[in-house]
């Protein structure tokens, strides 16, 4: 989608100007994975309009293959607006009847997808339309890409569908995937659970369930093995939308590289940190050499890591009086 947000950041109803950027759960993950050095393709549908051209150009510029993005001549590209307030950022969607809502299960039969090592989807796509829900359901249950590890980010969006409607659908999709990511807050909203182990009990099917608890940290619960917890990094948060996608990309990059779970979770945190500090949905992930150095830190050094001193975040700008 195209993302519109107040520039400068502030409540939407008081904005005189809107900045234009690009965002979307799966496309954000694809862009970050490409930046991390992985060969990545994005399957989607955009309108034959200026916003559609902008989205496709932006995603392609990050190194993602957009050859499987269809241009729809009769449906528009989706748009969403950010509304940052002191209580958090609200999101307003304008995507009913969008080109992306016309995606269907047949897109998974593209010959170019054969041999993919990983297929990533999210609950946002499942909420867009019956055909999109059928696409996600086919991906996780029928496995049309048999060589691909299927990863699923629950990503419940209350403005797209209610918790009561989404809860059984998202639980079924998540339990059929190989790797699942879910926020502890959304797991509580959807399924009434408050602990990572309770989430795992609800989702016995996946080989790995990853439960994110905001500023506390992330717990990975592999099937048949001990849980792994990595505390969150201390980050000055500017705007949180998109950070979950960046975390997912770091985690998935680690899994593709064969890293142990502790380092996979750390890489997720390292990718999410820059995304938390910007107004847009995405930020460049850390350079490979820097990331590898931070992944190797002893646990006590990781817990006290200063991201500016480490070179992951820029030095904050100061005014004339040093503030």
C-alpha positions in Angstrom: 0.0 0.0 0.0 0.9 3.6 -0.1 1.3 5.1 3.4 0.3 8.7 4.2 1.4 10.2 7.4 1.6 13.7 9.0 4.7 15.6 8.2 5.9 16.6 10.7 4.7 13.8 12.9 1.6 14.7 14.9 -2.2 14.0 15.1 -3.7 13.5 11.7 -6.6 15.8 12.3 -4.1 18.7 12.8 -1.8 17.9 9.9 -1.3 20.5 7.1 1.0 18.2 5.1 1.2 14.4 4.5 4.4 12.5 3.7 4.1 9.7 1.2 5.8 6.3 1.7 5.2 2.6 1.0 4.3 -0.1 3.4 2.6 -3.5 3.9 3.3 -6.5 6.1 4.7 -8.9 3.5 6.3 -6.3 1.3 8.1 -4.9 4.4 9.5 -8.3 5.2 10.5 -8.9 1.6 12.4 -5.6 1.4 14.3 -6.2 4.6 15.2 -9.7 3.6 16.6 -8.5 0.3 18.6 -5.9 2.2 20.0 -8.7 4.4 21.3 -10.4 1.3 18.6 -12.9 0.5 17.1 -13.6 -3.0 13.5 -12.4 -2.5 10.3 -12.1 -4.6 7.1 -10.4 -3.7 3.7 -11.7 -5.0 1.0 -9.1 -5.0 -1.4 -6.9 -7.0 -1.5 -3.2 -7.5 -3.7 -0.8 -9.4 -2.9 0.8 -12.7 -2.4 4.1 -11.0 0.4 6.4 -9.8 0.3 4.8 -6.3 0.6 1.4 -7.8 3.6 2.4 -9.9 5.2 4.0 -6.8 4.7 0.9 -4.7 6.2 -1.4 -7.3 9.1 0.9 -8.0 9.9 1.2 -4.3 9.9 -2.5 -3.6 12.0 -3.2 -6.7 14.5 -0.6 -5.7 15.3 -2.6 -2.5 16.3 -5.6 -4.6 13.1 -7.6 -4.4 11.9 -9.3 -7.6 8.5 -7.8 -8.5 8.0 -9.8 -11.7 5.0 -11.6 -10.0 3.2 -8.3 -9.1 0.1 -8.0 -11.3 -1.2 -4.6 -12.4 -5.0 -4.5 -12.1 -6.6 -2.1 -14.7 -9.9 -1.7 -12.8 -9.1 -1.7 -9.0 -7.1 0.9 -7.1 -3.9 0.5 -5.1 -4.7 0.4 -1.3 -3.9 3.3 0.9 -3.6 3.7 4.7 -3.1 6.8 6.9 -1.2 7.0 10.1 -2.5 9.0 13.0 0.2 9.4 15.6 -1.0 10.5 19.0 0.5 10.5 22.6 -1.4 7.3 23.2 0.0 5.5 20.2 -0.4 5.4 16.4 -3.8 4.6 15.0 -4.1 3.3 11.4 -6.9 4.1 9.0 -7.3 1.8 6.0 -8.7 2.7 2.6 -8.4 -0.6 0.8 -11.9 -2.1 0.4 -12.0 -3.3 -3.2 -8.3 -2.7 -3.7 -6.3 -4.5 -6.3 -4.6 -6.5 -3.5 -8.0 -7.8 -2.3 -8.3 -9.5 -5.6 -5.4 -11.9 -5.0 -6.4 -15.5 -5.2 -5.0 -19.0 -4.5 -3.9 -19.5 -8.1 -1.0 -17.0 -7.7 0.8 -19.8 -5.8 1.0 -21.9 -9.0 3.5 -19.5 -10.7 6.4 -21.6 -12.0 8.8 -18.9 -10.9 8.0 -19.8 -7.2 9.1 -23.4 -7.6 12.0 -24.2 -5.3 11.4 -21.4 -2.9 13.0 -22.1 0.5 10.5 -19.9 2.5 7.0 -18.6 1.9 6.0 -15.8 4.3 2.4 -14.7 4.8 0.4 -12.7 7.4 -3.0 -12.4 8.9 -3.5 -9.0 7.2 -3.8 -10.7 3.8 -6.3 -13.2 5.2 -8.5 -10.3 6.3 -8.7 -8.6 2.9 -11.3 -10.7 1.1 -12.6 -14.3 0.8 -10.2 -14.9 -2.1 -7.2 -13.7 -0.1 -8.3 -15.8 2.9 -8.4 -18.8 0.5 -4.9 -18.0 -0.7 -3.4 -18.0 2.8 -5.4 -21.1 3.7 -4.1 -23.0 0.6 -0.5 -21.9 1.3 -0.4 -23.2 4.9 -2.6 -26.4 4.4 -2.2 -27.6 0.8 1.5 -26.7 0.5 1.7 -25.9 -3.2 5.3 -25.0 -2.7 6.5 -28.3 -1.1 10.1 -27.2 -0.7 9.2 -24.0 1.2 9.1 -23.5 4.9 5.8 -21.7 5.6 6.0 -18.8 8.0 3.0 -16.9 9.3 2.8 -13.6 11.2 -0.6 -13.5 13.0 -0.7 -9.7 12.6 -4.3 -9.1 13.7 -5.7 -5.8 12.5 -8.8 -4.8 14.4 -9.8 -2.3 11.8 -10.0 -5.0 9.2 -11.9 -7.6 11.2 -13.0 -8.1 14.8 -11.2 -10.3 17.3 -14.3 -12.5 17.5 -14.3 -13.1 13.8 -10.5 -13.3 13.4 -9.7 -15.5 16.4 -10.6 -19.0 15.1 -9.4 -18.2 11.6 -6.0 -16.9 12.7 -5.5 -19.8 15.1 -6.2 -22.3 12.4 -3.9 -20.7 10.0 -1.1 -20.3 12.6 -1.4 -23.9 13.8 -0.9 -25.1 10.2 2.3 -23.1 9.5 5.9 -24.2 10.2 7.0 -21.0 12.0 4.5 -18.5 13.7 5.1 -15.0 15.0 2.6 -13.4 17.3 2.5 -10.5 19.7 1.6 -11.4 23.3 -0.9 -8.5 23.3 -2.7 -9.8 20.2 -2.6 -13.4 21.5 -4.4 -12.1 24.6 -6.9 -10.1 22.5 -7.6 -13.0 20.2 -7.4 -16.1 22.5 -7.3 -14.8 26.1 -3.8 -16.1 26.9 -1.2 -14.1 28.8 2.0 -16.2 28.8 4.2 -17.5 25.9 3.8 -21.1 27.1 0.0 -20.7 26.9 0.3 -19.5 23.3 2.4 -22.6 22.5 -0.2 -24.8 24.1 -2.9 -23.3 21.8 -0.6 -23.8 18.7 0.9 -27.3 19.0 1.4 -27.7 15.2 4.2 -25.4 14.2 7.9 -26.4 14.6 8.5 -23.0 16.1 6.3 -20.4 17.8 7.8 -16.9 18.5 6.0 -14.7 21.0 6.9 -11.0 21.0 6.3 -9.0 24.2 7.0 -5.4 23.1 9.8 -3.8 25.2 10.2 -6.9 27.4 11.6 -9.3 24.8 10.8 -12.2 22.6 10.4 -15.9 23.5 11.0 -18.7 20.9 9.2 -22.0 21.7 10.5 -24.8 19.5 8.6 -28.1 19.4 10.2 -30.6 21.8 12.9 -28.3 23.1 13.5 -25.6 25.7 12.2 -22.1 25.2 14.7 -19.4 24.3 14.2 -15.8 25.6 16.1 -12.7 24.4 15.4 -9.4 26.0 14.5 -6.4 23.9 17.0 -3.6 23.2 16.6 -0.1 24.6 15.4 1.9 21.7 14.1 5.5 21.5 10.7 4.8 19.9 9.6 7.4 17.3 6.8 5.3 15.7 6.3 1.5 16.0 4.4 0.6 12.9 6.6 -1.7 10.7 9.0 -2.8 13.5 7.3 -6.2 13.8 7.9 -6.8 10.1 11.5 -5.8 10.5 11.8 -8.2 13.4 10.3 -11.0 11.3 12.8 -10.4 8.6 15.7 -10.6 11.0 14.4 -13.8 12.5 13.7 -15.4 9.1 17.2 -14.3 7.9 18.7 -16.1 10.9 16.7 -19.2 10.2 17.7 -19.2 6.5 21.3 -18.8 7.6 21.1 -21.7 10.0 21.8 -19.6 13.1 20.8 -20.9 16.6 17.6 -19.5 18.0 19.3 -17.1 20.4 21.0 -15.4 17.4 17.9 -15.5 15.3 16.0 -13.6 18.0 18.9 -11.1 18.4 19.0 -10.5 14.6 15.2 -9.8 14.8 15.8 -7.2 17.5 18.7 -5.6 15.6 16.5 -5.2 12.5 13.5 -3.9 14.5 15.5 -1.2 16.4 16.1 1.1 13.4 12.5 0.7 12.3 11.3 2.0 15.7 13.2 5.2 15.3 11.7 6.4 12.0 8.4 7.8 10.9 8.1 5.4 7.9 7.4 1.6 8.0 10.9 0.6 7.1 14.5 1.4 7.9 17.7 -0.2 6.6 18.8 -3.3 8.6 22.3 -3.4 10.1 25.3 -4.2 8.0 26.3 -7.9 8.0 29.6 -7.3 9.8 28.1 -5.1 12.5 25.2 -7.6 13.0 27.5 -10.5 13.3 29.6 -8.7 15.9 26.6 -7.9 18.0 25.1 -11.4 17.6 28.3 -12.8 19.2 28.1 -10.6 22.4 27.9 -12.4 25.8 24.4 -12.3 27.3 25.3 -9.6 29.9 26.7 -7.3 27.2 23.7 -7.8 25.0 21.4 -6.8 27.9 23.2 -3.5 28.4 23.9 -2.7 24.8 23.9 1.0 23.8 22.8 1.1 20.2 24.3 4.4 19.5 27.7 3.4 20.9 27.5 0.1 19.0 26.9 2.0 15.7 23.4 0.6 15.0 21.6 4.0 15.6 22.9 7.4 14.7 23.9 9.9 17.4 20.8 12.0 18.3 20.8 15.5 16.9 21.4 18.2 19.5 20.4 21.8 19.6 22.7 24.8 20.3 22.5 24.2 24.0 23.3 20.5 23.7 19.7 19.4 24.0 
